[in-house]
Amino acid sequence: MKLYNSKYYHRDLSWLRFNHRVLQEVSDKRNPLYERIKFLAIFSSNLDEFFRVRVSDIRQIKNIEKPLRKKLITKPNKVLKEIKKQVHIQQEEFGKIFKEEIIPDLKKENIFLIDYHEFSEEQQRIANTYFETVLKELLNLDSSFHTNPDSIFVENEASYLTTLSGETLQLVKIPDSEPRFFSFPSENGKHYITFIDDILKYGLGKIHPDDNVRYYALKISRDAELYIEDEFSGDLMKKIKDALPKRDKGQPTRVLIDKRMPEHLQEIIKDALDIFNADLVLGGRHHNFKDFFSFPNPTDTDLSFKELKPIPHPVLSKTNNIFETIDHNDQLLHYPYQQFQPVIDLVETAAEDPNVTTIKMTLYRLADESRLNTAIAKAAKNGKEVIVFIEVKARFDEDNNMKWGSIFKENGATVIYSYPDIKVHSKILYIERNVDGKKKRYAYISTGNFNEKTAKLYTDYALLTSHKKITKDLNKVFMVLQGVTIMPKTKRLLVSPYTTRASLEKLVNKEIENAENGEDASIILKMNSLQDKSMIKLLYRANNAGVKIQLIVRGICSLVPGIKNQSEHIEVISILDRFLEHGRVYIFGNNGEEKMYIGSADWMTRNLSHRIEVLTPILDKDIHKTLKDLIDIQLSDNVKARIIDADQKNTYLKNSKKEVRAQYATYAYFKQ
């Protein structure tokens, strides 16, 4: 039984097809060698999170009573079985690419990744010295032998080596305080690198009481859910804080082992960790390939992407008064092609401007160290009314978000933390100024987080405006977040979970009506994920009415294109390149009077119905044209775009036209 059909592709299988697109980047020799190696790391890191989050969710669904379970997911056991099958196929492809493409290409650069069997006598001496003087001190070898395996605990996402000594299980954690890779001295222009795993295998083998002992790699991914029993009573933030240490002790969702591990040892591991065959995933001799983010380059050759330096904003980088500039015209920012600096300038200016009375913003994922965050704290310290909503439930960023929340609070800001049963995912900033005795409002509405680090890696759009209706609407959103009102009665902004779904449905239905009346009808949607079945059904209806539909979907796509009388007029592409496509742009033809929105919400059920999201219309004609130009560039990509077809084969889009690589063409667009 297929877990997808002619109407809907299963969201988790579709996510795996997205990660396959990441794997394709490893083989794509248009990418520099060390960027291909980074894509290995991204693939591995993505898969770790997938097992910690999605697989654990499916397993929890298995424990729910059948009637409710059917509403949540069809046949969870079959889903898990198919996931394991697809992951195995990808792991095999991963291993083949690494062995047959990456390793030979490293050798062409005189970089040799060797294991302990290949150590020369001099390398053996160096490895032994490093083991005896550094690594051995970090290992608690006395406690690595377990006569009672039931008492062992394997840390989440840590790398281990394991073997049997007679019937005693030995489990050695690879130290994470040392770099994962060790570089030997170069010889005759040749550079030799090894995993520290291999230095450990070499050293442990020499001191192990058994001859010819073999060590095998082991790694566990654990359930990342916090399992807050009751979000509606008590102190939710304290409950989250108390639950965080338990995350690393969660139920195993994947146990990755060296596929050469003997069955007898596998059985002992399964008993010790209380897992089943379904939990075991067979891999290679080394795990945690996400450590390849820091793979050393010992050569003098630059083997990475040439820097694309963010371009100064043509208007905001030259202004002496950012507020007056926004008063004059709306401003569009597009990271990472343009600098994030104007956002920092805006908040730093607001912190010092005596006319600024109020700053309100939502924060989802905060940078560790940040001028922007420092400016927020300074604004509060300077006596501004600063109201910050921090989403503590932003998975894996909880600690950092709470840290900055405390700093803001210490400086006098009002800090509001997560609400029960809903996430605040919007990326919004609101500022009030007194100008000539009158209140003046300013709004910043973005598709991406207030995070200087990710602004260099993710492609996002942001609108700066003083438009009266938009800024008034945005304040209404904050009034809801502050608990002053229950529902934001907005006129221009689309706000989830209140008006976004109904508004988008209305926009699609208008295109259907136009098509049925013989008028021009088109829909262009750019998003991260498309999963909501209700919205997909509506797009199918639009297709059957004759609406031309073009979709740019980076990740999950549950819509099945190319099916007669359902989706034959729907084209779907996905673009993967050096930057992570993260912006959302929604364009509706409206019979020649296009309507366009940008914002934080994907077309997933969670974004439309279970999160607070904000989409803003684009009213400025120049910005509208710029965004349309940028979307046209993406739709023209024939280098990094993949066709999403009914089987999600990830075929590269190729045609006879001049090559267009959207991300580079976008950079050139802004440079001009």
Secondary structure, DSSP 8 states (H G I E B T S, - for coil): --S--SSB--HHHHHHHHHHHHHHHHH-TTS-HHHHHHHHHHHHHHHHHHIIIIIHHHHHHHTS-HHHHHHH-S-HHHHHHHHHHHHHHHHHHHHHHIIIIIHHHHHHTTEEE--GGG--HHHHHHHHHHIIIIIHHH--GGGSEESSGGG----BT-EEEEEEETTEEEEEE--SSS-SEEE---BTTBEEEEEHHHHHHHHHHHH-SSTT---EEEEEEE------S-TTSS-HHHHHHHHHHHHTTS-EEEEEEETTS-HHHHHHHHHHHT--GGGEEEE-S---GGGGGG----SSS--S------B--TTTTT-S-HHHHHHHS-EEEEETTB-SHHHHHHHHHHHH-TTEEEEEEEESS--SS-HHHHHHHHHHHTT-EEEEEE-TTSTT-HHHHHHHHHHHHHTT-EEE--BTTBEE--EEEEEEEEETTEEEEEEEEESS-S-TTGGGTEEEEEEEE--HHHHHHHHHHHHHHTTS-SS---SS-EEETTTHHHHHHHHHHHHHHHHHTTS--EEEEEES-B--HHHHHHHHHHHHHT-EEEEEESS-B-B--S-TTTTTTEEEEEE-SSSEE---EEEE-GGGS-EEEEES--BSHHHHHSEEEEEEE---HHHHHHHHHHHHHHHT--SSEEE--TT---EE---SS----HHHHHHHHHH-
